[in-house]
Amino acid sequence: MPINPQEPMPMKNILACTDGSLYAPSVYQHAAWAAQKLEASIHVLHMLNPHHEKPVTTDFSGSIGFGAKSSLLEELVQLEATRAKIAQKRGQAIITHAQQSIQAAGIESVFADQKHGKLSEEITEYERDADLVLLGKRGNNADFETGHLGSNLERVIRSCQHPVLVAARAFTPIKSFALAYDGSESAQKAVDYAAASPLLQGTQCHLLYVGPAEAEIESSLATAAAKLIAAGLEVKLQQRSGEPQEVILEFVTQQKIDLLVMGAYGHSQIRQFIVGSTTSALIRQVQISVLLFR
């Protein structure tokens, strides 16, 4: 069905995931920045850990006496019920603070809610209507960190059909970004997004390729650079040799890059350190936010 040119285009939406950790203020600031650039609304999502929702039903008959078992189980059930209430109240406080923080940054269209479950398992449902998914590098406790870094972060990224912005500890105004390019489909998606989206307009782009000089990749680099320049971006083409992970980490540090942009799954050496368990290591080490494309 064709779109009526007289009808307004649907508003873009950002899904900002939070657990109220030390990274939460950065997530809110990144969300407000992105919303201003994209003219988007923000959906703040807090997931309640299912561990705090279920009463204890374990059979302790083999380790305690019959008379003590009934009383102990009753106390444990009451304790779990209390913990669940505390978790829900804490979650309400988190999303209220998130909403207030984002609105204080000048974003009026903010919706916040909490859901039961694990983000790595439920992300597909909630990111369907999002144009950008945003979460912090680390969480509030060991459970969150285990669930959102490493293999589970890879699961979140693999599940999302939209770009994923992983926020660093502190928000830094995005004045420059490095786009790690390897000629892969996901890297090309990153180039297309940078060229077409308002998110990175007005920033300096370092188009970075790490690897041997080859005619095919140089042609692909030139095409990518031309597309970005045509979109109005200031582009500096950078070619380096060495181990991709080491070179990229050194480059973003020395050049004081504000954001690393890259495809999450490439076909070159970059794939070796972005796929699997080393994903979390890369995100931790760069000390800046990372915008990922699958």
N, C-alpha and C positions, 0 to 999 in steps of 0.2 A: 504494500500500500504506500503510495507516494506521500511525502511529507508536505503538508500545506505550508507554503512559504510565509503565510500570514500568522501561523501558529508559532509561539515561542518554542525554542528548542528546550528539551528537558534539562533541568539543572544537573550539573555534575555532582558526584557525591564521593566523599572520602571516608573510608572506614578506618577509624583510629582505635587500635586495640590497647587496653591499659589494664594494669593490675595495681595501680597506685604505688609502684616502686619508685626508686630514686630517678628512674628514667622517665617517669610519667610527665613531669613538667616539660621535658624536651619533646616528648611525643605531642603534647598539646601545642607547643610552639611551632613544631614542624607542621602540624595539621593546620594551624591558623595561617602560616606562611603559604602552604599549598592551596588552601581555600581562597586566599586573596588572589593568588596567581591564576587559579583555574575558575574563579567565580563559582565556587562549589559550596555545597552544604557539607556538614560533618556528622557522621554517625559514630558516636563513641560506644565501644562495646567492652564490657567487663564480663569475663567468664568465671563463674563460680566453680571451684574445684569440686568434682563429684565426691571426693573423699569426705567432704564435710556435709554431705547431704544424706548419707545412708546410715541408719542405725547399726550398731554392732550386733551381729547375729552368730558370731563364732561360738562353737561348742567347747566350753572349758571343762567338761565333765572329767576329762582324763587327768587334769592337773590340779583341780581343787575339789574339796568335799561337796557332797550333794547339798548340804544345808547352806553352804556359803555361795554356791553357784547362782541360785535364784536372786539373791540380794545383790551380788556383784554385777550380774547381767543387767539388772534394773538400773543400777548406778551408771553403768557404762552407756546404756541407752539414753538416760537423762543427760549425761555428759555430752554425747554426740548431738542430741537435740539442741543443747545450749550452744555448742560450737557452730551448728548450722545457723542458728539465729544470729550469732555474732558475725559469721561470715556474710550473711545477707545484709546486716546493718552496715558492716564495713564496705561492702560492695555499693550500697546506696550512697555512702559518704564519698566513695571514690568517684562515682559517676556525677554526683552533684558538684564536687570540686572540679572535675574535668570540664563540665558544662560551663561553670562560672569562669574558669580560667580562659577558655576559648572565647567566650563572649566578651570578656575583659580585653581581649586582643582585637576586638572589633568585628568578630564573626557572629552574626545574629542567628543564622540558620544552623542550629546545633540540636541534635537528638541524641540522648544517651539512655542506654538500658543495660541490664545485666541478664545473662543467660546461664543455664546450667550446662556444664560439659567442659571439654578440653578444646582449646582453640585449634590445635593441630588436626583434630578430628572433625570440627564443625565449620572450619573456615570457608569451605566451598559454599555452604548455604548463605553465609552472611556477606560474602564478597561478590555475589552475583550482580547486585545493583551498584557496586562501587566502581569508580574509575581509578582509584588508587587505594592501596592497602598500606597502613602505617602501623608499625610496632617498634618497641624498644629492643636494644641489643640484649639486655638482661632483665630479669624479673625481680620480684620482691623476695623470693625464697628459692630454696633448692628445687622444689617441684616445678616452679615457673621456669627456672633456668634450664632444667632438664627438658621441659616440654617445648621450649622455644629456641633453643640453640642446637647446633649439631644436626643429627639426622632428622629431628622433628621440625626444625626450621626448614630443612630441605623439603620436607613433606608440605609445609605451608606454602613455600614458593612453587613447588611443583603443582599444587592444587589450584593456585590462583591463576585466573585468566588475565589478570590485570597487573600492572607494575606493583612491586612491593618495595616500600621505602623503610629501611631499617635505621632507626634514629640512634645517633650517638648519645653519650651522657648529657652533653650540653648542646643547645642549639646555636649554630653559627650562621649569620646571614649568608645566603648562598650567592657568592659573587663569581665563583669559578667552579668548573667541574671537569673531571678527567673521565673520558669515555674510553674504557679498555676495549679495543676493537681487535677481533680475530677473524673476521670474515664469516662468522657463523650466522645462522638464522636468528638466534637470539640477540646477537650483537647488532644485526641489521635492524631488529625491532627497536633496540635502544636508539639507534640513529634516527629511525623514522619518528619515534616519539619525541626526541629532542628537537627535531625539525618542525613537527606539526603541533606540539603542545605548547601552551603559553607558560608551562611550569618553569622552563629553563630560559625563557626569553630574557634578554638583557644581561646574561652572564657570559663569561669567557669560557670557551670550550677547548680543552686540550684533547685532541684525538690521538690516543696512544696505542701504538702497536708494538708488541714485544715479540721478536722473532727474526729469522733470517730474511733478507731482502729477496723477494721473488716477484716476478712480473705479475702474476695473478693477484697476489695480495696488494701490491702497489697500485694496480688498477682499481681494485675494490676500495682501497683507502682514498684514492683520488675522487672516486664517485661519491663516497660517503662525505668527504670534506666539502665537495661542491654542493651537495644537498643541504648541509648545515649552513654553509655560507649563503646560499640562496634563501634560506629561511631567516636570514638577518643576524645570525650568530657570528661572533668573532672567533675564528678557529685557528688554532696553532697545531699543526701536524707534527707529532712526535714519534720517532722510530727509535727503539732501543733493542739491544741484544742482552741475553742473559736469561736467568730463570724468571719466568713471568711474575711469580708471587713476590720475589725479592725486588724486582725492578719496579713493580707497581707500588709496593709499599714505600720504597725509597723515593719514587717520583712524587707521590702525593704529599709526602712529608717535606721534601726539599722545596717544592713549588707552592707549598701552603694551600693545597687544594681544599675546597670546602665540601665537595661531594664527589663520591666515586660512582660512576654509572657503568653498568656492564650487563651482558647477557649472563644468565645463571647457568646455562648449559651450552657450552661451545664444542667445537670439534678439534680444537688445537690444544696446545700445552695448557692454556688457561683452564681447560676443562679439568685438568688433574688436580687443581687446588680449589675449584669452586664447587665441585660435585662431591657429595658424601660428607664424611666426618670433618674434613678440613674447612668446610663452609664456615663453621663457627670460629675457627682460628683466624680466618681472613677478616671476618667482620670485627672481631676483637682487636686485631692488630692495627688496622688502618686508623683507628681513633677518630674517624669521621663517619658521617652517615653514608649509607650505600643504597643506591636505587638499582633494583634487580629486575631483569626481564627473563622469562622462561621461553 
